Amino acid sequence: MRNLQYISAETATDFIERMEIVTTEQILCDETIVQLLAGSVPQQLSEQGDPLCMMECFLQLFIDREEYEVCKQLVDVHPKLLTTENC
């Protein structure tokens, strides 16, 4: 995990480890993730500070799980997440 913009590598690693018990299918069915992938920012994320922090956590999770189509969808609708490292 290099070139993280909104979170530290430790934060990303901790998030990935905590999400280990949740399947990708479960994540993709969550209404918050559905909204993120549709291009909006769910209210619960915007209330927690910079929503890009949580978006970058999910991006790193999907990269770790090699869910590259989901990664592309996420950065297509939230281009601020895109870095040359994530391409």
Backbone as XML, in Angstrom:
<?xml version="1.0"?>
<chain id="A" units="angstrom">
  <residue number="1" name="MET">
    <atom name="N" x="0.834" y="-1.176" z="0.000"/>
    <atom name="CA" x="0.000" y="0.000" z="0.000"/>
    <atom name="C" x="0.876" y="1.237" z="0.000"/>
  </residue>
  <residue number="2" name="ARG">
    <atom name="N" x="1.020" y="1.769" z="-1.180"/>
    <atom name="CA" x="1.795" y="3.006" z="-1.296"/>
    <atom name="C" x="0.895" y="4.104" z="-1.835"/>
  </residue>
  <residue number="3" name="ASN">
    <atom name="N" x="1.325" y="5.325" z="-1.645"/>
    <atom name="CA" x="0.636" y="6.501" z="-2.179"/>
    <atom name="C" x="-0.795" y="6.636" z="-1.670"/>
  </residue>
  <residue number="4" name="LEU">
    <atom name="N" x="-1.022" y="6.288" z="-0.436"/>
    <atom name="CA" x="-2.336" y="6.514" z="0.154"/>
    <atom name="C" x="-2.502" y="8.013" z="0.355"/>
  </residue>
  <residue number="5" name="GLN">
    <atom name="N" x="-3.672" y="8.516" z="0.048"/>
    <atom name="CA" x="-3.898" y="9.958" z="0.123"/>
    <atom name="C" x="-4.631" y="10.405" z="1.378"/>
  </residue>
  <residue number="6" name="TYR">
    <atom name="N" x="-5.541" y="9.575" z="1.871"/>
    <atom name="CA" x="-6.437" y="10.026" z="2.934"/>
    <atom name="C" x="-6.312" y="9.231" z="4.228"/>
  </residue>
  <residue number="7" name="ILE">
    <atom name="N" x="-5.612" y="8.104" z="4.174"/>
    <atom name="CA" x="-5.445" y="7.259" z="5.354"/>
    <atom name="C" x="-4.002" y="6.773" z="5.416"/>
  </residue>
  <residue number="8" name="SER">
    <atom name="N" x="-3.627" y="6.276" z="6.571"/>
    <atom name="CA" x="-2.287" y="5.701" z="6.714"/>
    <atom name="C" x="-2.326" y="4.227" z="6.319"/>
  </residue>
  <residue number="9" name="ALA">
    <atom name="N" x="-1.175" y="3.670" z="6.055"/>
    <atom name="CA" x="-1.088" y="2.241" z="5.729"/>
    <atom name="C" x="-1.583" y="1.406" z="6.902"/>
  </residue>
  <residue number="10" name="GLU">
    <atom name="N" x="-1.304" y="1.857" z="8.114"/>
    <atom name="CA" x="-1.764" y="1.140" z="9.308"/>
    <atom name="C" x="-3.292" y="1.124" z="9.387"/>
  </residue>
  <residue number="11" name="THR">
    <atom name="N" x="-3.910" y="2.246" z="9.082"/>
    <atom name="CA" x="-5.369" y="2.316" z="9.081"/>
    <atom name="C" x="-5.948" y="1.361" z="8.047"/>
  </residue>
  <residue number="12" name="ALA">
    <atom name="N" x="-5.369" y="1.346" z="6.859"/>
    <atom name="CA" x="-5.840" y="0.446" z="5.799"/>
    <atom name="C" x="-5.684" y="-1.011" z="6.207"/>
  </residue>
  <residue number="13" name="THR">
    <atom name="N" x="-4.538" y="-1.355" z="6.765"/>
    <atom name="CA" x="-4.283" y="-2.727" z="7.186"/>
    <atom name="C" x="-5.260" y="-3.151" z="8.281"/>
  </residue>
  <residue number="14" name="ASP">
    <atom name="N" x="-5.476" y="-2.282" z="9.257"/>
    <atom name="CA" x="-6.425" y="-2.582" z="10.332"/>
    <atom name="C" x="-7.829" y="-2.787" z="9.776"/>
  </residue>
  <residue number="15" name="PHE">
    <atom name="N" x="-8.235" y="-1.941" z="8.849"/>
    <atom name="CA" x="-9.563" y="-2.055" z="8.248"/>
    <atom name="C" x="-9.706" y="-3.381" z="7.503"/>
  </residue>
  <residue number="16" name="ILE">
    <atom name="N" x="-8.717" y="-3.720" z="6.704"/>
    <atom name="CA" x="-8.744" y="-4.973" z="5.946"/>
    <atom name="C" x="-8.834" y="-6.170" z="6.891"/>
  </residue>
  <residue number="17" name="GLU">
    <atom name="N" x="-8.073" y="-6.139" z="7.966"/>
    <atom name="CA" x="-8.103" y="-7.238" z="8.932"/>
    <atom name="C" x="-9.463" y="-7.341" z="9.622"/>
  </residue>
  <residue number="18" name="ARG">
    <atom name="N" x="-10.060" y="-6.198" z="9.985"/>
    <atom name="CA" x="-11.364" y="-6.214" z="10.654"/>
    <atom name="C" x="-12.472" y="-6.683" z="9.713"/>
  </residue>
  <residue number="19" name="MET">
    <atom name="N" x="-12.310" y="-6.437" z="8.420"/>
    <atom name="CA" x="-13.327" y="-6.809" z="7.435"/>
    <atom name="C" x="-13.154" y="-8.242" z="6.925"/>
  </residue>
  <residue number="20" name="GLU">
    <atom name="N" x="-12.160" y="-8.937" z="7.444"/>
    <atom name="CA" x="-11.850" y="-10.289" z="6.975"/>
    <atom name="C" x="-13.040" y="-11.238" z="7.080"/>
  </residue>
  <residue number="21" name="ILE">
    <atom name="N" x="-13.870" y="-11.066" z="8.096"/>
    <atom name="CA" x="-14.989" y="-11.981" z="8.317"/>
    <atom name="C" x="-16.209" y="-11.657" z="7.446"/>
  </residue>
  <residue number="22" name="VAL">
    <atom name="N" x="-16.175" y="-10.510" z="6.764"/>
    <atom name="CA" x="-17.296" y="-10.087" z="5.926"/>
    <atom name="C" x="-16.965" y="-10.428" z="4.478"/>
  </residue>
  <residue number="23" name="THR">
    <atom name="N" x="-17.878" y="-11.124" z="3.816"/>
    <atom name="CA" x="-17.628" y="-11.499" z="2.424"/>
    <atom name="C" x="-17.788" y="-10.290" z="1.505"/>
  </residue>
  <residue number="24" name="THR">
    <atom name="N" x="-17.185" y="-10.388" z="0.351"/>
    <atom name="CA" x="-17.323" y="-9.326" z="-0.648"/>
    <atom name="C" x="-18.784" y="-9.157" z="-1.038"/>
  </residue>
  <residue number="25" name="GLU">
    <atom name="N" x="-19.492" y="-10.250" z="-1.173"/>
    <atom name="CA" x="-20.907" y="-10.188" z="-1.537"/>
    <atom name="C" x="-21.718" y="-9.423" z="-0.485"/>
  </residue>
  <residue number="26" name="GLN">
    <atom name="N" x="-21.415" y="-9.668" z="0.791"/>
    <atom name="CA" x="-22.108" y="-8.953" z="1.863"/>
    <atom name="C" x="-21.803" y="-7.460" z="1.793"/>
  </residue>
  <residue number="27" name="ILE">
    <atom name="N" x="-20.564" y="-7.125" z="1.537"/>
    <atom name="CA" x="-20.170" y="-5.719" z="1.443"/>
    <atom name="C" x="-20.911" y="-5.050" z="0.297"/>
  </residue>
  <residue number="28" name="LEU">
    <atom name="N" x="-20.934" y="-5.714" z="-0.859"/>
    <atom name="CA" x="-21.544" y="-5.119" z="-2.043"/>
    <atom name="C" x="-23.068" y="-5.001" z="-1.930"/>
  </residue>
  <residue number="29" name="CYS">
    <atom name="N" x="-23.679" y="-5.724" z="-0.998"/>
    <atom name="CA" x="-25.120" y="-5.612" z="-0.765"/>
    <atom name="C" x="-25.466" y="-4.545" z="0.268"/>
  </residue>
  <residue number="30" name="ASP">
    <atom name="N" x="-24.471" y="-4.036" z="0.964"/>
    <atom name="CA" x="-24.699" y="-3.009" z="1.980"/>
    <atom name="C" x="-25.124" y="-1.703" z="1.297"/>
  </residue>
  <residue number="31" name="GLU">
    <atom name="N" x="-26.171" y="-1.085" z="1.817"/>
    <atom name="CA" x="-26.721" y="0.131" z="1.206"/>
    <atom name="C" x="-25.686" y="1.267" z="1.119"/>
  </residue>
  <residue number="32" name="THR">
    <atom name="N" x="-24.819" y="1.376" z="2.093"/>
    <atom name="CA" x="-23.780" y="2.415" z="2.057"/>
    <atom name="C" x="-22.846" y="2.201" z="0.869"/>
  </residue>
  <residue number="33" name="ILE">
    <atom name="N" x="-22.454" y="0.969" z="0.639"/>
    <atom name="CA" x="-21.554" y="0.664" z="-0.472"/>
    <atom name="C" x="-22.277" y="0.836" z="-1.801"/>
  </residue>
  <residue number="34" name="VAL">
    <atom name="N" x="-23.532" y="0.430" z="-1.850"/>
    <atom name="CA" x="-24.333" y="0.625" z="-3.064"/>
    <atom name="C" x="-24.355" y="2.111" z="-3.426"/>
  </residue>
  <residue number="35" name="GLN">
    <atom name="N" x="-24.561" y="2.968" z="-2.433"/>
    <atom name="CA" x="-24.580" y="4.415" z="-2.669"/>
    <atom name="C" x="-23.215" y="4.917" z="-3.123"/>
  </residue>
  <residue number="36" name="LEU">
    <atom name="N" x="-22.141" y="4.430" z="-2.479"/>
    <atom name="CA" x="-20.790" y="4.837" z="-2.887"/>
    <atom name="C" x="-20.516" y="4.473" z="-4.339"/>
  </residue>
  <residue number="37" name="LEU">
    <atom name="N" x="-20.875" y="3.260" z="-4.713"/>
    <atom name="CA" x="-20.614" y="2.795" z="-6.076"/>
    <atom name="C" x="-21.510" y="3.489" z="-7.102"/>
  </residue>
  <residue number="38" name="ALA">
    <atom name="N" x="-22.597" y="4.088" z="-6.629"/>
    <atom name="CA" x="-23.483" y="4.841" z="-7.516"/>
    <atom name="C" x="-23.032" y="6.296" z="-7.656"/>
  </residue>
  <residue number="39" name="GLY">
    <atom name="N" x="-22.020" y="6.680" z="-6.879"/>
    <atom name="CA" x="-21.472" y="8.025" z="-7.006"/>
    <atom name="C" x="-21.891" y="9.006" z="-5.938"/>
  </residue>
  <residue number="40" name="SER">
    <atom name="N" x="-22.700" y="8.574" z="-4.996"/>
    <atom name="CA" x="-23.105" y="9.494" z="-3.932"/>
    <atom name="C" x="-22.294" y="9.221" z="-2.668"/>
  </residue>
  <residue number="41" name="VAL">
    <atom name="N" x="-22.420" y="10.139" z="-1.728"/>
    <atom name="CA" x="-21.753" y="9.985" z="-0.437"/>
    <atom name="C" x="-22.838" y="9.798" z="0.617"/>
  </residue>
  <residue number="42" name="PRO">
    <atom name="N" x="-22.930" y="8.610" z="1.176"/>
    <atom name="CA" x="-23.957" y="8.351" z="2.193"/>
    <atom name="C" x="-23.811" y="9.290" z="3.382"/>
  </residue>
  <residue number="43" name="GLN">
    <atom name="N" x="-24.936" y="9.667" z="3.950"/>
    <atom name="CA" x="-24.941" y="10.616" z="5.062"/>
    <atom name="C" x="-24.074" y="10.128" z="6.220"/>
  </residue>
  <residue number="44" name="GLN">
    <atom name="N" x="-24.143" y="8.829" z="6.536"/>
    <atom name="CA" x="-23.370" y="8.336" z="7.679"/>
    <atom name="C" x="-21.871" y="8.524" z="7.461"/>
  </residue>
  <residue number="45" name="LEU">
    <atom name="N" x="-21.388" y="8.484" z="6.225"/>
    <atom name="CA" x="-19.964" y="8.721" z="5.963"/>
    <atom name="C" x="-19.628" y="10.197" z="6.052"/>
  </residue>
  <residue number="46" name="SER">
    <atom name="N" x="-20.496" y="11.041" z="5.534"/>
    <atom name="CA" x="-20.210" y="12.469" z="5.566"/>
    <atom name="C" x="-20.254" y="13.031" z="6.982"/>
  </residue>
  <residue number="47" name="GLU">
    <atom name="N" x="-20.999" y="12.369" z="7.868"/>
    <atom name="CA" x="-21.075" y="12.797" z="9.266"/>
    <atom name="C" x="-19.830" y="12.402" z="10.062"/>
  </residue>
  <residue number="48" name="GLN">
    <atom name="N" x="-19.035" y="11.473" z="9.550"/>
    <atom name="CA" x="-17.865" y="10.973" z="10.272"/>
    <atom name="C" x="-16.591" y="11.734" z="9.916"/>
  </residue>
  <residue number="49" name="GLY">
    <atom name="N" x="-16.708" y="12.837" z="9.241"/>
    <atom name="CA" x="-15.522" y="13.575" z="8.810"/>
    <atom name="C" x="-15.363" y="13.460" z="7.314"/>
  </residue>
  <residue number="50" name="ASP">
    <atom name="N" x="-14.137" y="13.385" z="6.845"/>
    <atom name="CA" x="-13.869" y="13.311" z="5.413"/>
    <atom name="C" x="-14.272" y="11.932" z="4.887"/>
  </residue>
  <residue number="51" name="PRO">
    <atom name="N" x="-15.309" y="11.854" z="4.050"/>
    <atom name="CA" x="-15.757" y="10.552" z="3.548"/>
    <atom name="C" x="-14.716" y="9.869" z="2.667"/>
  </residue>
  <residue number="52" name="LEU">
    <atom name="N" x="-13.771" y="10.624" z="2.143"/>
    <atom name="CA" x="-12.733" y="10.021" z="1.307"/>
    <atom name="C" x="-11.855" y="9.056" z="2.106"/>
  </residue>
  <residue number="53" name="CYS">
    <atom name="N" x="-11.764" y="9.261" z="3.410"/>
    <atom name="CA" x="-10.989" y="8.337" z="4.251"/>
    <atom name="C" x="-11.605" y="6.942" z="4.217"/>
  </residue>
  <residue number="54" name="MET">
    <atom name="N" x="-12.913" y="6.872" z="4.429"/>
    <atom name="CA" x="-13.579" y="5.576" z="4.418"/>
    <atom name="C" x="-13.615" y="4.995" z="3.016"/>
  </residue>
  <residue number="55" name="MET">
    <atom name="N" x="-13.794" y="5.839" z="2.023"/>
    <atom name="CA" x="-13.784" y="5.355" z="0.637"/>
    <atom name="C" x="-12.438" y="4.731" z="0.297"/>
  </residue>
  <residue number="56" name="GLU">
    <atom name="N" x="-11.363" y="5.367" z="0.767"/>
    <atom name="CA" x="-10.038" y="4.819" z="0.483"/>
    <atom name="C" x="-9.822" y="3.500" z="1.232"/>
  </residue>
  <residue number="57" name="CYS">
    <atom name="N" x="-10.399" y="3.364" z="2.422"/>
    <atom name="CA" x="-10.333" y="2.081" z="3.129"/>
    <atom name="C" x="-10.991" y="0.985" z="2.302"/>
  </residue>
  <residue number="58" name="PHE">
    <atom name="N" x="-12.181" y="1.273" z="1.785"/>
    <atom name="CA" x="-12.864" y="0.271" z="0.963"/>
    <atom name="C" x="-12.105" y="0.003" z="-0.330"/>
  </residue>
  <residue number="59" name="LEU">
    <atom name="N" x="-11.531" y="1.032" z="-0.923"/>
    <atom name="CA" x="-10.735" y="0.831" z="-2.138"/>
    <atom name="C" x="-9.575" y="-0.118" z="-1.852"/>
  </residue>
  <residue number="60" name="GLN">
    <atom name="N" x="-8.879" y="0.090" z="-0.749"/>
    <atom name="CA" x="-7.760" y="-0.778" z="-0.401"/>
    <atom name="C" x="-8.233" y="-2.202" z="-0.100"/>
  </residue>
  <residue number="61" name="LEU">
    <atom name="N" x="-9.402" y="-2.315" z="0.515"/>
    <atom name="CA" x="-9.970" y="-3.637" z="0.782"/>
    <atom name="C" x="-10.248" y="-4.370" z="-0.530"/>
  </residue>
  <residue number="62" name="PHE">
    <atom name="N" x="-10.846" y="-3.673" z="-1.483"/>
    <atom name="CA" x="-11.160" y="-4.307" z="-2.766"/>
    <atom name="C" x="-9.891" y="-4.606" z="-3.563"/>
  </residue>
  <residue number="63" name="ILE">
    <atom name="N" x="-8.884" y="-3.783" z="-3.442"/>
    <atom name="CA" x="-7.592" y="-4.080" z="-4.083"/>
    <atom name="C" x="-7.009" y="-5.343" z="-3.463"/>
  </residue>
  <residue number="64" name="ASP">
    <atom name="N" x="-7.034" y="-5.412" z="-2.125"/>
    <atom name="CA" x="-6.501" y="-6.574" z="-1.425"/>
    <atom name="C" x="-7.224" y="-7.860" z="-1.835"/>
  </residue>
  <residue number="65" name="ARG">
    <atom name="N" x="-8.513" y="-7.750" z="-2.093"/>
    <atom name="CA" x="-9.306" y="-8.917" z="-2.477"/>
    <atom name="C" x="-9.299" y="-9.151" z="-3.996"/>
  </residue>
  <residue number="66" name="GLU">
    <atom name="N" x="-8.553" y="-8.343" z="-4.695"/>
    <atom name="CA" x="-8.422" y="-8.432" z="-6.154"/>
    <atom name="C" x="-9.772" y="-8.287" z="-6.851"/>
  </residue>
  <residue number="67" name="GLU">
    <atom name="N" x="-10.600" y="-7.410" z="-6.326"/>
    <atom name="CA" x="-11.899" y="-7.076" z="-6.911"/>
    <atom name="C" x="-11.726" y="-5.812" z="-7.756"/>
  </residue>
  <residue number="68" name="TYR">
    <atom name="N" x="-10.988" y="-5.954" z="-8.843"/>
    <atom name="CA" x="-10.572" y="-4.789" z="-9.630"/>
    <atom name="C" x="-11.719" y="-4.110" z="-10.360"/>
  </residue>
  <residue number="69" name="GLU">
    <atom name="N" x="-12.759" y="-4.842" z="-10.721"/>
    <atom name="CA" x="-13.915" y="-4.201" z="-11.353"/>
    <atom name="C" x="-14.618" y="-3.266" z="-10.368"/>
  </residue>
  <residue number="70" name="VAL">
    <atom name="N" x="-14.684" y="-3.684" z="-9.110"/>
    <atom name="CA" x="-15.283" y="-2.840" z="-8.080"/>
    <atom name="C" x="-14.388" y="-1.616" z="-7.837"/>
  </residue>
  <residue number="71" name="CYS">
    <atom name="N" x="-13.080" y="-1.826" z="-7.834"/>
    <atom name="CA" x="-12.145" y="-0.709" z="-7.677"/>
    <atom name="C" x="-12.353" y="0.315" z="-8.782"/>
  </residue>
  <residue number="72" name="LYS">
    <atom name="N" x="-12.451" y="-0.168" z="-10.011"/>
    <atom name="CA" x="-12.641" y="0.731" z="-11.149"/>
    <atom name="C" x="-13.943" y="1.497" z="-11.010"/>
  </residue>
  <residue number="73" name="GLN">
    <atom name="N" x="-14.997" y="0.800" z="-10.619"/>
    <atom name="CA" x="-16.284" y="1.459" z="-10.448"/>
    <atom name="C" x="-16.196" y="2.544" z="-9.381"/>
  </residue>
  <residue number="74" name="LEU">
    <atom name="N" x="-15.518" y="2.258" z="-8.286"/>
    <atom name="CA" x="-15.388" y="3.218" z="-7.195"/>
    <atom name="C" x="-14.594" y="4.447" z="-7.621"/>
  </residue>
  <residue number="75" name="VAL">
    <atom name="N" x="-13.472" y="4.263" z="-8.294"/>
    <atom name="CA" x="-12.672" y="5.429" z="-8.703"/>
    <atom name="C" x="-13.303" y="6.166" z="-9.880"/>
  </residue>
  <residue number="76" name="ASP">
    <atom name="N" x="-14.098" y="5.474" z="-10.689"/>
    <atom name="CA" x="-14.797" y="6.161" z="-11.778"/>
    <atom name="C" x="-15.788" y="7.187" z="-11.244"/>
  </residue>
  <residue number="77" name="VAL">
    <atom name="N" x="-16.467" y="6.839" z="-10.162"/>
    <atom name="CA" x="-17.473" y="7.760" z="-9.613"/>
    <atom name="C" x="-16.905" y="8.672" z="-8.514"/>
  </residue>
  <residue number="78" name="HIS">
    <atom name="N" x="-15.729" y="8.340" z="-8.004"/>
    <atom name="CA" x="-15.055" y="9.174" z="-6.998"/>
    <atom name="C" x="-13.593" y="9.349" z="-7.434"/>
  </residue>
  <residue number="79" name="PRO">
    <atom name="N" x="-13.352" y="10.132" z="-8.481"/>
    <atom name="CA" x="-12.009" y="10.227" z="-9.066"/>
    <atom name="C" x="-10.932" y="10.787" z="-8.133"/>
  </residue>
  <residue number="80" name="LYS">
    <atom name="N" x="-11.314" y="11.426" z="-7.045"/>
    <atom name="CA" x="-10.301" y="11.912" z="-6.095"/>
    <atom name="C" x="-9.523" y="10.764" z="-5.467"/>
  </residue>
  <residue number="81" name="LEU">
    <atom name="N" x="-10.081" y="9.554" z="-5.514"/>
    <atom name="CA" x="-9.393" y="8.385" z="-4.966"/>
    <atom name="C" x="-8.273" y="7.893" z="-5.889"/>
  </residue>
  <residue number="82" name="LEU">
    <atom name="N" x="-8.320" y="8.287" z="-7.130"/>
    <atom name="CA" x="-7.402" y="7.781" z="-8.120"/>
    <atom name="C" x="-6.005" y="8.361" z="-7.944"/>
  </residue>
  <residue number="83" name="THR">
    <atom name="N" x="-5.033" y="7.465" z="-7.864"/>
    <atom name="CA" x="-3.621" y="7.847" z="-7.892"/>
    <atom name="C" x="-2.967" y="6.979" z="-8.958"/>
  </residue>
  <residue number="84" name="THR">
    <atom name="N" x="-1.814" y="7.360" z="-9.398"/>
    <atom name="CA" x="-1.133" y="6.548" z="-10.399"/>
    <atom name="C" x="-0.815" y="5.171" z="-9.846"/>
  </residue>
  <residue number="85" name="GLU">
    <atom name="N" x="-0.646" y="5.047" z="-8.535"/>
    <atom name="CA" x="-0.359" y="3.757" z="-7.906"/>
    <atom name="C" x="-1.565" y="2.831" z="-7.979"/>
  </residue>
  <residue number="86" name="ASN">
    <atom name="N" x="-2.783" y="3.413" z="-7.917"/>
    <atom name="CA" x="-3.994" y="2.604" z="-7.913"/>
    <atom name="C" x="-4.445" y="2.204" z="-9.313"/>
  </residue>
  <residue number="87" name="CYS">
    <atom name="N" x="-3.826" y="2.726" z="-10.350"/>
    <atom name="CA" x="-4.258" y="2.432" z="-11.727"/>
    <atom name="C" x="-3.985" y="0.996" z="-12.085"/>
  </residue>
</chain>
